[in-house]
């Protein structure tokens, strides 16, 4: 298979692409070099370039996406030894979601996926060139080739979350604050004297660590105020936070509820489309099993918010 022909490398050009993922001129140079060696990644970069830069009609863009998807599926087996996949979420599903959700991304979040697959050639080129140097599970010990990319991704997603949830108000008196929710878990109560009352972006990490059992008791305002703080906390520690339970319990809260569906619908009722898309990206990068549910919502809301989004997320 052409994908197996990886003769030589272009370390300076590849380093430039890692640092400048949006430099299409450089990508096309790299595409020519790959194609000269019979490497299928060269053609894929050209297709991604057309999709990203041409003033194509909707019909033409659909055709290009189809060509890209066909090649991803056809060559996925050849890449499987080199591509990191978690929870059996296939890479072509990732790519399809990421492309379809493009209208949801403000300027900063768009950088979220550029270091990986915008164009997809960056992911394929860098990971497949790494070959056997990539460990079976690099989530705890990433190879040096990918460390900087992971940090770029995490930083970009933090920027996305901060923009999507900016201005979220502190919970009103008829909902629990963080410390009140923690007290409720112990069948107790408290006032708000210890709570941070300002922007959620400035919430001290120590308060999250002291209230690890609080998340399940948050109301609709609490979800919009505290969830982004937990996501950013997890991302800053590259999904290896000093207190695993606060992020683990948050992960459970992302999943559709079967026993308390109506209660979950109420708790999530204040999330808007941009916030739901940011949660979807977090679920994808953290490998959360609820990703497919949030992905269905994001795909359904490409053309605008859906009033029935919760039914798509958690169907009866």
PERA-V584206 format. One record per run of one state. SS is the DSSP state (helix for helix, strand for strand, loop for the rest). FROM is the first residue (numbers start at 1). LEN is the number of residues. If there is no record, write none. Layout:
SS_FROM_LEN ; SS_FROM_LEN
//
This chain:
loop_1_1 ; helix_2_3 ; loop_5_6 ; helix_11_9 ; loop_20_4 ; helix_24_13 ; loop_37_4 ; helix_41_13 ; loop_54_4 ; helix_58_22 ; loop_80_11 ; helix_91_10 ; loop_101_1 ; helix_102_3 ; loop_105_2 ; helix_107_11 ; loop_118_2 ; helix_120_14 ; loop_134_10 ; helix_144_21 ; loop_165_13 ; helix_178_8 ; loop_186_14 ; helix_200_3 ; loop_203_2 ; helix_205_6 ; loop_211_4 ; helix_215_3 ; loop_218_2 ; helix_220_17 ; loop_237_7 ; helix_244_11 ; loop_255_6 ; helix_261_7 ; loop_268_5 ; helix_273_14 ; loop_287_4 ; helix_291_10 ; loop_301_8 ; helix_309_5 ; loop_314_3
//
